[in-house]
Amino acid sequence: MFYYVQHLLGIGHLRRAELLCKEFSETGFSVTLVMGGRSFGKLNVGGTEIIRLPSLAVGSDGFHQLIDCNGSAVDEAWKCARSDQLCAAFEERSPNILITEAFPFGRRQMRFELNPLLEMAHSSKRRPLTVCSVRDILKSERKLGRAEETVDTISEFYDLVLVHGDPNFVRFENSFPLASKISDKIRYTGIVAPSRNIASNIIRTGGVLVSAGGGAVGQALFEAALGARAMSQFSDHPWRFLVGPNLEWGTFDALRRAAPNGVIVERYRDDFRSLLLSCDVSVSQAGYNTVADILIAGTPAVFVAFDGDRENEQPRRARILEELGRAESLMMSGLTPERLAIAIDRAVTKDVANLKFDLFGARASADILASAIA
């Protein structure tokens, strides 16, 4: 199996790929994970081989600009060299399964290397099963013809589309209206979440856990949380801020200086899922992986959805969870300490135990792929 993932801003795509590769490896697949984002900690991927392409990230102008590890904009020669490296790695391993994370529903910036990769796979003597791995809610496409182009790419090159969601929670066509045109290739896997056995010897400390995933766009959340503490019923409880690896160091230091007694500010913890089990309420953004972690932990939650730069994926997810009675939701653009404090106090009154979600997406993905190549 040859699994391609590229994280550009946050680490969500990488974290989902990590859980999937670990499951694939443990169920008997020989897995190669090819990644090209900035390095981030150690990945728990079992026996998976990891190939790191030259680093790419988005620049200050957003997703329209790609920069290398030195912060310089990449040119066509740089892209060609990386594309050649990717295709050479694929050719050397000759896998019977090729997986692209998000593409062609997302990561269009990576067409410079993914189009040649798909062409190579499609023309191989031993053509691999070609699979798209995609989350359940997509960012709405505003450019005319973009969705049709995605359908054409799926129809020409792909055998399966693994939609990592529970259709009883949200259906893929809700955010991709042309899903019916590729319905024969779509397989729902359930939500990709960590295993349920993460809670061993958890010491319950209570209080409020505030997190922002990778942290690239989390500054406003932490600043609001600092102000919300005194207004909340948890004002005399411990609060812990996990700011993420991508928050600027200057902002991190400023938060630490501003934090009063009872507020711990940390950059990252390997035991995030255990911390979820030990707190009274979680405050976070509404990215796919964070929501999955919270659902598996059963923690009362406030989701502060990132809605900047025309983003609507997180707002959709947060609103659905609020409508189901699972959480409180706020938008980052209208966030105030007062609103956050009210939402925190409301979140702990919800009966979260009555809601059930399919959280076995990694195992189902492995089963689907095993059956497809049997």
Secondary structure, 3 states (H helix, E strand, C coil): CEEEECCCCCCHHHHHHHHHHHHHHHCCCCCEEEECCCCCCCCCCCCCEEEECCCCEEECCEEEEEECCCCCECCHHHHHHHHHHHHHHHHHHCCCEEEEECCCCCCHHHHHHHHHHHHHHHHCCCCCEEEEEEECCCCCCCCCCHHHHHHHHHHHHCCEEEEECCCCCCCHHHCCHHHHHHCCCEEECCCECCCHHHCCCCCCCCCEEEECCCCCCCHHHHHHHHHHHHHCCCCCCCEEEECCCCCCHHHHHHHHHHCCCCEEEECCCCCHHHHHHHCCEEEECCCHHHHHHHHHHCCCEEEEECCCCCCCHHHHHHHHHHHCCCCEEEEHHHCCHHHHHHHHHHHCCCCHHHCCCCCEHHHHHHHHHHHHHC
